[in-house]
Amino acid sequence: MASEVELAAMRHAITLSALGLGTTSPNPPVGCVILSQDGTIVGAGFHRRKGEPHAEVHALTAAGNAARGGTAVVTLEPCNHVGVTPACRQALLDAGVSRVIIGVIDPTSRGEGGAATLAAAGVEVETDVLHDEALTVLSPWLTATTRRRPYLTWAYAPDDGRQQAAQGRLLLDLRGGADLVVADKTLYEGIPGGHTAEHFALPGEADIDVGPLRWLSAAYAVGARSVLVVGHEYAEALRSQLHAIDEVIISVSRADPSKALNTVDAGLIPNDFHLVAMTTAADSLRVHLRRSAHNME
């Protein structure tokens, strides 16, 4: 069972993995921490974009010889195939680690996964360590990859006189975590130039008004795994397409408590979404809703 030091290292790795959001696609955002034999952190890294070293390689490079006999803590199962970069399980074996702790097993592994190969080579492997916490970063990528279309977040503010400013703040705050952004009838990369050009491209105009599913499939085909749509102006098109949405974020202005009838559009909170967070600011509240896992199809 993972020790307190190893659990802390996994949370460190999960935090690092989030630094790859908005740039790793079509690869997953992954973080890795290396512990020496005495439990000291000697290396850490995360995956930034496809074609560059994976999290394990960055962490092992930082650790150097201190990794030998130590523990690798990684948020997603190390890859077992040679693609654009070498297999991470081989890098771990070459570094001489004696133990590997994994947050989430990769359901997209090609053939036998890295965990099985590491165990067969005599490395102690523990899986599903802080699994649910690791999913806070990995879930959108896993959802998109399993069903072959990007994870879609719709963020908007009700039309209450402060809508434009509120949606501007939503766009500014959220765009860095998405591969593609649709706002003001314009499509662009969440982090300009954030992805590797040979593995990612804009899929053409976002044809949200005639149905998002076909466009989302096209976006997936050119490398996108997450899409952010910002704006109440998309409400009419998306009301009948809620099955295509995975997450809704509503920015609600602070209201007179006696005049709160239309503060939140209850019609956009269907039963298959559930509340996951409330975040507050001086002048507003953000309501975060997510589709139930069993309905993410």
C-alpha positions as CSV (number, residue, x, y, z in Angstrom):
1,M,0.0,0.0,0.0
2,A,1.3,3.5,-0.9
3,S,2.9,5.3,2.0
4,E,2.1,8.9,3.0
5,V,5.2,10.1,1.2
6,E,4.1,8.3,-1.9
7,L,0.6,9.7,-1.7
8,A,2.0,13.2,-1.3
9,A,4.2,12.5,-4.4
10,M,1.1,11.4,-6.4
11,R,-0.7,14.7,-5.5
12,H,2.5,16.5,-6.6
13,A,2.4,14.6,-9.9
14,I,-1.3,15.3,-10.4
15,T,-0.7,19.0,-10.0
16,L,2.2,18.9,-12.5
17,S,0.1,17.0,-15.0
18,A,-2.4,19.9,-15.1
19,L,0.4,22.1,-16.5
20,G,0.0,20.2,-19.7
21,L,-3.7,21.0,-20.1
22,G,-4.3,22.8,-23.4
23,T,-1.1,21.7,-25.1
24,T,-0.7,17.9,-24.8
25,S,-3.5,16.8,-27.2
26,P,-3.8,14.4,-28.8
27,N,-1.6,13.0,-26.0
28,P,-2.8,12.9,-22.4
29,P,-1.7,15.3,-19.7
30,V,0.6,13.3,-17.4
31,G,2.8,14.1,-14.4
32,C,5.6,12.1,-12.8
33,V,7.6,12.4,-9.6
34,I,10.7,10.3,-8.8
35,L,11.5,9.3,-5.2
36,S,15.0,8.1,-4.2
37,Q,15.4,5.0,-2.0
38,D,15.0,7.1,1.1
39,G,11.8,8.8,-0.1
40,T,13.3,12.1,-1.1
41,I,11.9,13.8,-4.3
42,V,14.8,13.8,-6.7
43,G,13.0,14.4,-10.0
44,A,9.7,15.7,-11.4
45,G,8.3,16.4,-14.8
46,F,5.2,16.6,-16.9
47,H,4.3,16.1,-20.6
48,R,3.9,19.3,-22.5
49,R,3.1,18.3,-26.1
50,K,3.1,15.4,-28.5
51,G,6.5,14.8,-30.0
52,E,8.4,16.0,-26.9
53,P,9.5,13.7,-24.0
54,H,6.9,12.2,-21.8
55,A,6.5,13.1,-18.1
56,E,8.6,10.0,-17.0
57,V,11.5,11.0,-19.2
58,H,11.6,14.6,-17.9
59,A,11.4,13.3,-14.3
60,L,14.1,10.6,-14.8
61,T,16.4,13.2,-16.5
62,A,16.1,15.4,-13.5
63,A,16.7,12.5,-11.0
64,G,19.8,11.1,-12.8
65,N,21.5,8.3,-10.9
66,A,19.3,9.0,-7.8
67,A,16.4,7.2,-9.5
68,R,18.2,3.8,-9.3
69,G,16.5,1.7,-6.7
70,G,13.8,4.4,-6.2
71,T,10.2,4.9,-7.0
72,A,8.4,6.4,-10.0
73,V,5.0,8.0,-9.2
74,V,3.1,8.6,-12.4
75,T,-0.5,9.7,-12.9
76,L,-1.2,7.5,-16.0
77,E,0.1,4.1,-16.8
78,P,3.5,4.4,-18.6
79,C,3.2,3.7,-22.3
80,N,4.4,0.4,-23.6
81,H,4.7,1.2,-27.3
82,V,7.2,3.1,-29.4
83,G,5.5,6.0,-31.2
84,V,6.8,9.5,-31.8
85,T,8.9,9.0,-28.6
86,P,10.3,5.8,-27.0
87,A,8.3,3.7,-24.7
88,C,8.3,5.1,-21.1
89,R,8.3,1.7,-19.5
90,Q,11.7,1.1,-21.1
91,A,13.0,4.4,-19.8
92,L,11.9,3.4,-16.3
93,L,13.6,0.0,-16.6
94,D,16.8,1.6,-17.9
95,A,16.8,4.0,-15.0
96,G,16.7,1.1,-12.6
97,V,13.6,2.1,-10.5
98,S,12.4,-0.7,-8.2
99,R,8.8,0.5,-7.7
100,V,6.3,2.2,-9.9
101,I,3.1,3.7,-8.5
102,I,0.3,4.5,-11.0
103,G,-2.8,6.6,-10.6
104,V,-4.9,5.5,-13.6
105,I,-4.5,2.5,-15.9
106,D,-4.6,3.6,-19.5
107,P,-7.6,1.9,-21.2
108,T,-6.1,2.9,-24.6
109,S,-2.9,0.9,-24.2
110,R,-1.9,-0.9,-27.4
111,G,-1.7,-4.5,-26.5
112,E,-0.2,-5.3,-23.1
113,G,0.1,-2.2,-21.0
114,G,3.3,-0.8,-19.4
115,A,2.3,-1.9,-15.9
116,A,2.2,-5.6,-16.9
117,T,5.6,-5.3,-18.7
118,L,7.2,-3.5,-15.7
119,A,5.9,-6.2,-13.3
120,A,7.1,-9.0,-15.6
121,A,10.6,-7.4,-15.4
122,G,10.6,-7.6,-11.6
123,V,9.5,-4.0,-10.8
124,E,7.0,-3.7,-8.0
125,V,3.9,-2.0,-9.4
126,E,0.9,-0.6,-7.5
127,T,-2.0,0.8,-9.4
128,D,-5.1,2.9,-8.8
129,V,-3.3,5.1,-6.2
130,L,-5.4,8.3,-5.7
131,H,-7.3,7.2,-8.9
132,D,-10.2,9.6,-8.5
133,E,-7.9,12.6,-7.8
134,A,-5.8,11.8,-10.9
135,L,-9.1,11.8,-12.9
136,T,-9.6,15.4,-12.1
137,V,-7.0,16.1,-14.8
138,L,-7.2,13.0,-16.9
139,S,-11.0,12.5,-17.2
140,P,-11.7,14.8,-20.1
141,W,-8.9,13.2,-22.2
142,L,-10.0,9.7,-21.2
143,T,-13.7,10.5,-22.0
144,A,-12.7,12.0,-25.4
145,T,-10.4,9.2,-26.4
146,T,-12.9,6.5,-25.4
147,R,-15.8,7.9,-27.4
148,R,-13.8,9.5,-30.2
149,R,-14.9,13.1,-29.9
150,P,-13.7,16.0,-27.7
151,Y,-14.9,16.8,-24.2
152,L,-17.2,19.8,-24.6
153,T,-17.5,22.5,-22.0
154,W,-20.1,25.3,-22.4
155,A,-19.5,28.4,-20.3
156,Y,-21.9,31.4,-20.3
157,A,-23.5,34.2,-18.3
158,P,-27.3,34.9,-18.3
159,D,-28.4,38.0,-20.1
160,D,-28.6,40.3,-17.1
161,G,-26.9,43.5,-18.3
162,R,-23.4,42.3,-17.3
163,Q,-23.3,39.4,-19.7
164,Q,-20.5,40.6,-22.0
165,A,-18.1,41.4,-19.2
166,A,-18.8,38.1,-17.4
167,Q,-18.4,36.0,-20.5
168,G,-15.1,37.9,-21.2
169,R,-13.8,36.8,-17.8
170,L,-15.0,33.2,-18.4
171,L,-13.1,33.2,-21.7
172,L,-9.9,34.6,-20.1
173,D,-10.0,32.2,-17.2
174,L,-10.9,29.0,-19.0
175,R,-9.3,29.1,-22.5
176,G,-5.9,27.9,-21.3
177,G,-7.3,24.5,-20.4
178,A,-8.9,23.8,-23.8
179,D,-7.5,22.7,-27.1
180,L,-10.1,24.7,-29.1
181,V,-12.2,27.7,-28.2
182,V,-15.5,28.8,-29.8
183,A,-16.5,32.4,-28.9
184,D,-18.1,35.3,-30.8
185,K,-18.6,33.0,-33.7
186,T,-14.8,32.6,-34.0
187,L,-12.7,29.4,-33.6
188,Y,-9.2,29.5,-32.3
189,E,-6.6,27.5,-30.3
190,G,-7.0,27.8,-26.6
191,I,-3.3,28.6,-26.1
192,P,-2.1,30.1,-29.4
193,G,0.7,28.0,-30.8
194,G,0.4,25.6,-27.8
195,H,0.2,22.4,-29.7
196,T,2.7,20.7,-32.1
197,A,1.6,21.8,-35.6
198,E,2.2,18.3,-37.2
199,H,-0.1,16.7,-34.7
200,F,-2.8,19.3,-34.4
201,A,-4.9,21.6,-36.6
202,L,-8.0,23.8,-36.5
203,P,-10.9,21.7,-37.9
204,G,-12.6,24.6,-39.8
205,E,-15.5,26.8,-38.7
206,A,-17.4,25.6,-35.7
207,D,-20.8,24.7,-37.1
208,I,-22.5,24.7,-33.7
209,D,-25.8,26.0,-35.0
210,V,-26.4,23.0,-37.3
211,G,-25.4,20.4,-34.7
212,P,-22.1,20.0,-32.9
213,L,-21.6,16.2,-33.1
214,R,-20.3,16.1,-36.6
215,W,-18.0,19.1,-36.0
216,L,-16.7,17.6,-32.8
217,S,-15.8,14.4,-34.6
218,A,-13.9,16.5,-37.2
219,A,-12.1,18.3,-34.3
220,Y,-11.1,15.0,-32.8
221,A,-9.7,13.8,-36.1
222,V,-7.2,16.7,-36.2
223,G,-6.0,16.3,-32.7
224,A,-8.4,18.1,-30.3
225,R,-9.5,16.4,-27.1
226,S,-11.2,19.3,-25.4
227,V,-13.4,22.2,-26.7
228,L,-14.6,25.2,-24.8
229,V,-17.7,27.1,-26.1
230,V,-18.3,30.5,-24.5
231,G,-21.4,32.5,-24.8
232,H,-25.1,32.6,-24.0
233,E,-25.7,33.2,-27.8
234,Y,-25.2,29.5,-28.3
235,A,-28.1,28.6,-26.0
236,E,-30.7,28.0,-28.7
237,A,-28.4,25.7,-30.6
238,L,-27.2,23.8,-27.6
239,R,-30.6,23.4,-25.7
240,S,-31.5,20.6,-28.1
241,Q,-27.9,19.2,-28.1
242,L,-27.3,18.9,-24.4
243,H,-26.3,15.3,-25.0
244,A,-23.1,16.6,-26.7
245,I,-22.1,18.7,-23.7
246,D,-20.0,17.3,-20.8
247,E,-19.7,20.3,-18.6
248,V,-21.6,23.5,-18.1
249,I,-20.2,26.6,-16.2
250,I,-22.6,29.4,-15.5
251,S,-21.4,32.8,-14.3
252,V,-24.2,34.3,-12.1
253,S,-24.2,37.9,-10.9
254,R,-24.9,38.5,-7.3
255,A,-28.6,39.4,-7.1
256,D,-31.2,41.0,-4.8
257,P,-32.4,38.0,-2.8
258,S,-36.0,39.0,-3.4
259,K,-35.5,39.2,-7.2
260,A,-33.7,36.0,-7.9
261,L,-36.3,34.3,-10.0
262,N,-34.4,34.4,-13.3
263,T,-30.9,34.4,-11.9
264,V,-30.2,30.9,-13.1
265,D,-31.8,29.2,-16.1
266,A,-33.0,26.0,-14.5
267,G,-33.9,24.6,-17.9
268,L,-30.2,24.2,-18.6
269,I,-29.6,22.0,-15.6
270,P,-31.1,18.7,-16.7
271,N,-31.2,15.6,-14.5
272,D,-28.2,13.9,-16.0
273,F,-25.9,16.8,-14.9
274,H,-24.8,17.2,-11.3
275,L,-23.3,20.0,-9.4
276,V,-19.6,19.6,-8.8
277,A,-18.4,23.0,-7.6
278,M,-19.3,26.5,-6.7
279,T,-16.7,29.3,-6.9
280,T,-17.3,32.8,-5.8
281,A,-16.0,36.2,-6.6
282,A,-16.9,39.7,-5.2
283,D,-19.6,40.2,-7.8
284,S,-20.5,36.8,-9.1
285,L,-20.9,33.0,-8.5
286,R,-19.7,30.3,-10.9
287,V,-21.9,27.2,-11.0
288,H,-20.0,24.1,-12.3
289,L,-22.1,21.2,-13.6
290,R,-20.9,17.9,-15.1
291,R,-22.6,15.2,-16.9
292,S,-23.0,12.0,-14.9
293,A,-20.2,9.5,-15.8
294,H,-22.7,6.9,-17.0
295,N,-24.1,9.4,-19.5
296,M,-20.8,10.4,-21.1
297,E,-21.4,8.8,-24.4
